Amino acid sequence: MEYYNKIMLYFWLSVAVISGITITYLCFTEGFDRWSYYYVVPVVSLMMYLVRRWMMKRMKKHLEFLENQRKGGQK
């Protein structure tokens, strides 16, 4: 499951970067009035990346806490 989470983490980051570059290029070539609304896509993708990264760190800490509790020693 950790491998899948890392793949999806970098998937969202790559979607944000590629779509941001593409939309910026299209804004300069075809006009900002037509393509500026599409900046929602890289913003949402970047938010997905940040939330997924935050949740992965949170889950890792929780699993460490459960392991410490199972061993009988709390920190």
Backbone bond lengths (Angstrom), bond angles and torsions (degrees), N, CA, C in turn:
res aa  C-N    CA-C-N  psi(-1)  N-CA   C-N-CA  omega(-1)  CA-C   N-CA-C  phi
1 M - - - 1.446 - - 1.527 110.91 -
2 E 1.326 116.30 -32.51 1.461 119.63 -179.85 1.535 110.63 -66.35
3 Y 1.314 116.67 -35.96 1.469 121.36 178.24 1.531 110.37 -64.04
4 Y 1.321 116.44 -44.06 1.473 121.34 177.54 1.524 111.05 -61.03
5 N 1.320 116.85 -42.82 1.464 120.73 -179.49 1.524 111.58 -63.23
6 K 1.331 117.36 -39.22 1.459 119.96 178.27 1.521 111.09 -67.69
7 I 1.332 116.89 -39.15 1.464 119.92 177.49 1.521 110.00 -61.74
8 M 1.320 117.53 -46.77 1.467 120.63 -179.41 1.522 112.03 -67.46
9 L 1.330 117.02 -32.33 1.456 120.75 177.00 1.525 110.10 -60.43
10 Y 1.320 116.57 -50.17 1.462 120.02 -179.27 1.516 112.34 -75.23
11 F 1.322 117.95 -23.25 1.461 120.78 173.91 1.528 109.93 -62.51
12 W 1.328 117.33 -49.07 1.461 120.34 -178.86 1.519 111.69 -65.92
13 L 1.323 117.00 -36.01 1.457 119.47 177.18 1.523 110.86 -66.03
14 S 1.321 117.62 -42.49 1.470 120.42 179.53 1.530 111.36 -67.90
15 V 1.329 118.00 -37.69 1.472 120.14 176.39 1.526 109.97 -62.27
16 A 1.319 117.30 -41.55 1.464 120.79 179.93 1.525 111.13 -63.83
17 V 1.318 117.07 -45.10 1.466 120.62 -177.58 1.527 111.13 -69.29
18 I 1.325 117.13 -48.57 1.464 120.66 -177.10 1.528 110.99 -65.18
19 S 1.313 116.99 -44.47 1.465 118.67 179.97 1.528 111.20 -68.45
20 G 1.313 117.95 -35.21 1.460 120.52 177.25 1.521 112.25 -64.15
21 I 1.316 116.23 -43.47 1.465 120.31 178.30 1.524 110.48 -66.53
22 T 1.323 116.94 -44.12 1.463 120.81 -178.99 1.530 111.43 -63.49
23 I 1.313 116.72 -45.51 1.463 120.13 -178.92 1.525 110.76 -66.44
24 T 1.324 117.53 -37.98 1.461 120.10 177.34 1.524 110.55 -63.56
25 Y 1.326 117.21 -43.56 1.466 120.81 177.36 1.532 110.88 -60.21
26 L 1.323 116.17 -46.40 1.461 119.76 179.94 1.528 112.01 -65.47
27 C 1.311 117.62 -32.97 1.466 120.61 176.70 1.522 110.99 -63.83
28 F 1.330 116.51 -41.15 1.462 119.42 -179.34 1.526 111.88 -73.36
29 T 1.335 117.20 -33.63 1.464 118.59 -176.73 1.526 113.28 -86.20
30 E 1.334 117.78 -35.84 1.468 120.31 -174.50 1.521 114.12 -112.53
31 G 1.313 116.80 -8.46 1.461 119.37 177.34 1.515 113.12 112.64
32 F 1.315 114.71 139.31 1.465 120.62 -178.35 1.527 112.37 -71.24
33 D 1.304 116.98 -28.45 1.467 119.05 -177.73 1.525 112.22 -64.79
34 R 1.304 117.61 -26.04 1.464 121.15 -179.14 1.533 112.97 -90.46
35 W 1.327 118.28 -37.96 1.463 121.78 -170.75 1.534 114.89 -106.07
36 S 1.307 118.80 -7.20 1.466 119.36 -175.04 1.531 112.73 -65.29
37 Y 1.319 117.18 -26.96 1.475 120.20 179.80 1.523 112.55 -67.89
38 Y 1.315 117.00 -22.62 1.456 121.02 -177.82 1.526 113.22 -77.75
39 Y 1.318 117.99 -3.73 1.466 119.98 175.77 1.524 111.98 -66.47
40 V 1.309 117.14 -7.71 1.464 120.93 175.00 1.533 110.12 -64.20
41 V 1.320 117.27 -35.70 1.475 121.79 -177.46 1.534 111.73 -61.57
42 P 1.338 120.35 -52.84 1.470 117.48 178.63 1.527 113.50 -67.37
43 V 1.325 117.61 -30.00 1.464 119.54 178.30 1.528 110.60 -66.82
44 V 1.326 116.60 -45.31 1.465 120.13 178.71 1.523 110.55 -66.02
45 S 1.322 117.73 -39.47 1.466 121.09 178.39 1.524 111.18 -63.82
46 L 1.321 116.62 -40.58 1.459 120.18 177.90 1.529 110.97 -66.65
47 M 1.321 116.79 -37.87 1.464 119.95 175.94 1.531 111.30 -64.26
48 M 1.318 116.98 -39.66 1.465 120.56 176.83 1.528 110.83 -62.47
49 Y 1.327 116.67 -40.95 1.466 121.31 177.54 1.532 110.47 -61.32
50 L 1.328 116.77 -47.52 1.461 120.21 -177.23 1.526 112.22 -67.06
51 V 1.327 117.42 -40.64 1.464 120.62 178.93 1.522 110.60 -66.84
52 R 1.320 117.02 -41.25 1.466 120.34 179.19 1.527 111.01 -64.49
53 R 1.334 116.85 -41.72 1.463 120.21 178.53 1.528 110.83 -64.14
54 W 1.331 116.48 -42.52 1.464 120.85 178.36 1.531 111.02 -62.50
55 M 1.327 116.50 -42.77 1.464 120.16 -179.61 1.527 111.50 -68.11
56 M 1.330 117.72 -35.24 1.469 119.96 177.80 1.527 110.67 -64.47
57 K 1.330 117.13 -42.35 1.471 120.26 177.65 1.525 110.79 -65.14
58 R 1.324 115.78 -40.47 1.456 120.40 -179.80 1.530 110.79 -64.62
59 M 1.331 116.73 -42.34 1.464 120.53 179.89 1.530 110.88 -66.64
60 K 1.320 117.37 -37.82 1.465 120.08 178.70 1.527 110.60 -63.05
61 K 1.327 116.99 -43.94 1.466 120.40 177.72 1.520 111.47 -63.61
62 H 1.326 116.63 -38.32 1.455 120.28 179.93 1.532 111.03 -67.28
63 L 1.326 116.76 -41.35 1.462 119.48 177.92 1.526 111.65 -64.99
64 E 1.327 117.55 -37.05 1.469 120.63 175.39 1.519 110.84 -64.88
65 F 1.319 117.30 -39.87 1.460 121.66 177.45 1.532 110.80 -62.51
66 L 1.325 116.69 -44.60 1.462 120.05 179.07 1.523 111.56 -64.48
67 E 1.324 117.08 -37.65 1.463 120.58 178.51 1.528 110.81 -66.16
68 N 1.318 116.59 -40.95 1.473 120.02 177.17 1.522 110.97 -65.72
69 Q 1.308 116.65 -37.28 1.452 120.25 178.92 1.525 111.20 -68.80
70 R 1.315 116.13 -36.43 1.472 120.28 179.10 1.521 110.97 -66.80
71 K 1.333 116.57 -36.36 1.459 120.55 179.20 1.517 112.30 -75.01
72 G 1.319 117.13 -16.51 1.457 120.74 177.70 1.510 114.70 99.69
73 G 1.301 117.65 -5.03 1.464 119.92 -179.68 1.513 110.58 -111.10
74 Q 1.318 115.14 121.72 1.458 119.03 177.29 1.500 109.91 -100.84
75 K 1.341 116.07 145.43 1.465 120.24 177.37 1.499 109.78 -103.32
